[in-house]
Amino acid sequence: MASLPRRGLVPPLLWGLSLFLSLPGPVWLQPSPPPQSSPPTELHPCHTCRGLVDSFNKGLERTIRDNFGGGNTAWEEEKLSKYKDSETRLVEVLESVCSKSDFECHRLLELSEELVESWWFHKQQEAPDLFQWLCSDSLKLCCPSGTFGPSCLPCPGGTEKPCGGYGQCEGEGTRGGSGHCDCQAGYGGEACGQCGLGYFEAERNASHLVCSACFGPCARCSGPEESNCLQCKKGWALHHLKCVDIDECGTERASCGANQFCVNTEGSYECRDCAKACLGCMGAGPGRCKKCSPGYQQVGSKCLESAGFFSEMTEDELVVLQQMFFGVIICALATLAAKGDLVFTAIFIGAVAAMTGYWLSERSDRVLEGFIKGR
């Protein structure tokens, strides 16, 4: 008959299991927190107004398509003339002009609903462009294309071709922004009408500018070749129309920490940590130390870790020290053997035989001679 488990072990095992399950799991088993999304970029009110008008115009197209799509043409034309500018149609469009989650659109619609109704019933004929009438003229949230700011000033380069066509005018089309041109790569100047740092004019006419890249380290150049440099980037020096790397480490331009060393790179330098054996160094590794760290000692040109009291002893000296220790043990065994203990007497005889064999060997002669001469 199979033996039953001992009752005394069951409760502790269950208690231990329940305690283990109640503990939080290790970090690698716990679910990682969801990634934090960056806050959405806040749109300028002009963009909200433009979106509202675009949605309104789509609603107009939808209501015509859904309500009139075939049948008696004369009847449709009569009904359409009444429905086209009716309050019913306006309500249908406004009900779906903003999505449920678009808070800014709902807020703007609430502020401008009376204006939209006024345009719908009274201003459509004289101002058919709802965006221009609502967003620019009435609410003053937007500016015409190519202009910016509260007074709708022209962008650099003019309203026809803001920033020369090679950049973006900050705040263009809105009542905000600085009007500063954010130029494309390779272009610069107030209106992006020049080539930027590291580029040269490959082609230019009255309406067109092509900027091409200079050779690597050149900041200004007359062409794409290495010998066309006119000015060098930081970390390089101009020499016979070529840019030569400056060795910051060799010219003492580098600034590294007390326990770091300098490594020159193209156009710059790096500070790297010395080996842990070093207190200050001239390069990588324990062989380039200026001084040794505590716990290390100078051995030739290197800083090596200290090994304690026996680190400076030769192998032969260690052997002699070992034999002296065995001699002390043999003396202790001899003392015990003298008392008549047979076990210790046998151990003593074996130890003496081993020591005798060693000291009669050639190695013992060499070790003893070296030790006596102080080698």
N, C-alpha and C positions, 0 to 999 in steps of 0.2 A: 504494500500500500504506500503510495507516494506521501512523503512527509509534507505537512502543511507549513506555510511560511510562519515564522515567529511573529506573534502578535505585537511584541514590543517594538519591532522595527517599522511597522506600517505607518502609525501616526507620525513619527518624525519624518519619514520619507515623503508623505503627502504634504506635511507642513513645509518642508524644504522646497518641494516642487511648486507649491502655490506662491511661496516667497519669490522664487526665481522668476516665475511668470509675471509677478506684479512689478518687478523691477524694470526700469526703462532699458531698452536694448542698447547695444553699443552704437557709437556714432555712425559706423558704416552700415548698420542695419536700419537706422531711422530714416524716414523719407526726408529728402532734401527740400528746403522751402522753395516755393515757386519763385522763378526769377522775377525781380522787380522791374517792371516796365517803366521807361522814362516818361515823365509827364508830357502829354500832347502839347505841341506848339500852338499857342493861342493865335487865332487868325485875326487879321485886322477887320474891323467892322465892314469895311468896303467889300471884302471877300464874302462875308456873310450875306450882305445885301445883293451881291451879284448872284450868289447861289439861290437866294429867294426868288429873284426875278427869273432866272433860268428855269426853276421849277414851276413858276407861275405860267411861263410861256408853254412849257410842256403840258401843263394842265389844260390850257386853251386848246391845244391840238387834240388832246385825248377826248375832251368833251364834245368837240365837233365830230370826231370819228365815231364815237360810241353812240351818239344820238341820231346821226344822219348817215346812212350807208346804203342807199338803194330804195327803190319803190317809186312812188309818184313824184317826179322832179318838181312839178309846179307846186305840189303840196309842201314838199321839203323846203323850197325856196321861201314860201310864205311863213312856214313855221320857223325857219332859220333866221329870218329877219327879226322876228320877235325874240328868239332865244339868244341870238348872238350877243346882245348887249344887256341881257336880262340880269336881274338880281339872282335868279335861280342858278344861272351858270357861274356867276361870281362866287356864290356860296360853295358850289361844288368844287371849284378850283381851289379856293382857300382852305377847304377842309383837308386837302391832301398836299398842300404846298410844302409843309415841313414834316420831316420824319419824326417819329415819337421820341427818339433819343437826341435830336438836335435842339438842345436847349437854347443856343444863341439864335437860331432861326425863329423859334417860338417867341423869344423875348423881343426880337426886332419886329416881327409881325404884329405883336400886341401894341408896340409903340407907333407903328406906321399904318395900322389898319384903316384909319379914317382917311389918310392920304391915298391909299390904294383905292378906296371907294370913290373918293373925289376924282381920281384919274379915270376910273372906270366909267363913271356916269357923265363927267364934264370935260375931261382933258384929252381923251384919246385922239380926237381929230387933230388938235393943234400940236400935240406932243405924242406921236405914235411910239416913240422909244421909251418904254417904261423905265429901263435902267438909267438912262440919262435924266429923265424927269424926277424919278424917285431918289436914286442913290447919289447923284451929283448935284442937281439943282435944288431939290427940296431938303433932303437930309444932310447934304454936304458931307458925305462919307467918302466919296470917290472923286477922282480927277480924270480928265481925258488922258488917253494914251500918250506917253512921252512927257508927262508932267508929274509933279509930286508936291507934297506938303500942303499946309493950310491954304495957301494962295495959288496952288496949282502952277508952280513955276516950272519952266522947261528944264528937262534933265540935261546934263553936260552932253554936248554933241548935237543938241537940238531935238525937237519933238518928232521929226521924221525918222531919225536914226540915232536913238539914245545910245550914249556910250560908244558911238561909232559902229555899232553893230557887233562889237567884240566884248561886251560885258553887260551887266545887269544894273540898272539904275535903282538904287535902294528907295523903296516907297513909290515906285512908278505906278500911276493909276490910283493912288490913295491920297488921303489928306495927311499922311504921316511920312516918316522916313527922312533921311538927310540928303537924298539926291546923289550920294557918293556912288561912283561907278565901281562895281566889283568886276574887275577885268578877267577875261579868260587867261589860262596859262600862256605865257609868252608875250602878253600885252600889258602895257602900263600907261601912266600919264593920267591927267585929270579926266579925259574923255576916252581913254584906252586907244589913243591915236599914236602911241609910240610902242617900241618893243621893250619888253621888260628885262629885268636883270637876268643875264645868261642867255639872251637871244639877240639876233641881229636882223636887219631888214633884208630879206631875200627878194622882196618885190614890193613896189609901191606905185600907185597912180592916184588920180583924183578921188577915187571912191573905194580903193582896194589897198589893203596892207597885209603882207604875209611875213610873219616873224618865224625864223628857224633857230634851233638851239645852237649855242656855241659849243666848242670842245669842252668836255667835263669841267675842269677847274676855272675856266674863264668866266669872269663876271660881265665884262664887256668885250666885244670882239668885232672884227670886220668881216669875218667869214667863218666857215665851219672847221677849218684846219687848226691843228695844235699851235701853229706858228702865227695865227691871226689874233692872238689875245692882245687886248689893250689894257685890261685891268683884271686882277685875279680875285678870286673869292678868299674869304678868311682862311688862314692856314697855308696859303700859297704865296709865293713871291714871283714877281715878273722878272724874267731874265731873257734878254734877246727875243722878246715877243712870245716867250713861252712861260707857262706857269710851273714853277718848281716847288715841290713840297718843302715846307719848313719843318726842320727837326726840332720840335719844341723841347724835347728831352735834352738835346745837346746844346741848346741855346739858352737854357734856364728860363724859358717862358712857361714851362709847365708848373703847376702847383698841386703837389700830391701830399698826402698825409705822412706823418712821421714814420709809420710802419708800412709804407707803400713804395712801389717803384714805378717809374715812368716807362711806357711803351709807345713809341711813335707810330702813328697811323697816317694814312693819306689825308692831309688837310686838317689833322687834329692829333690827339694823343689820348692814351688811357692810363688810369692809375690802377694798379693791381696790388693786391695784398701780398706782403712778404710771407715766406714760410714761417710756421709757428715757432720754429727753432730760432728765428732771428729777432733782434731788436734793431730795426733799420736794416736795409739791404740795398744792393746795387743791381739786383735782378732776381729771377725766379730760382728757387731751390735753396737748400741749406748751405751750398757752397758759395753763396754770394752775400753772406751776412756781414754787416758792419760789426755787430756785437751779438753774443749768444743770449737767448732767453734763459730765465731761471730754470734749472733742471737740465740744461744742455751745457756741453763743454767744447772748447775749441780743440779739434783734432786735425792737424794740418790746416787746410783751408776750409774745413767744414765744421758746422756745429752739430754734434751728435748727442743723442740722449744719454745722460749719465746712468750707469748701471749699478751704482752703490759702491760699497767698500772694496769689493773684489775686482772692480772694473779695470784697475791699473796693474793687476798682477798677471804675470805670464802663465802659460799653461803648466810649465814645469814647477813654478812656485806653488801653484794650486795643488799639484800632485804631492809635493812635500808636506803642505799643510794638511792634506787629506791623510797621509800616513801618520802624521803626528797625532791626529784625532784617533786613528785606529790604535795607536800605541797606548793612549789614555784608556781606551776601552779594554785593551788586553790587560793592562795593570789592574783594572777593576775586577776583571774575570779571574786574574791570578789570586787576588785577595780572597775572593769567594771560594776558589778551588782549594786554597790552603786550609780552609775550614773542613775539608773532607767531603764536600758535595760532589757526587759523581757526575751529575749533569753539567755543572759549571766547569768541572775538571776537563770533561770531553770537549766542551766549547773552547776552553782556553788552549788546549793542545792543537785543535784545528786552526785557530786564529794564528798561533805562533808559526805553524807550518806554512800558512799562506803568506805571512809577512816575510818569512825567511826566503821563500821562493822568489818573492818580488825583489828583495834587496840583493839577491844573488844574480839577478838578471842584468843584461847590458843596459837596459833603460834606466835602472836605478842608479848605475854609475854616472850616466849622463845627467840625470836630474840632480843628483847630489853635487856633482862637480859644478853645474850651472848655478845652483843655489849658493854654494860656498863662495863662488867668484862674484856673486851679486848680479848675475845676468837676468 
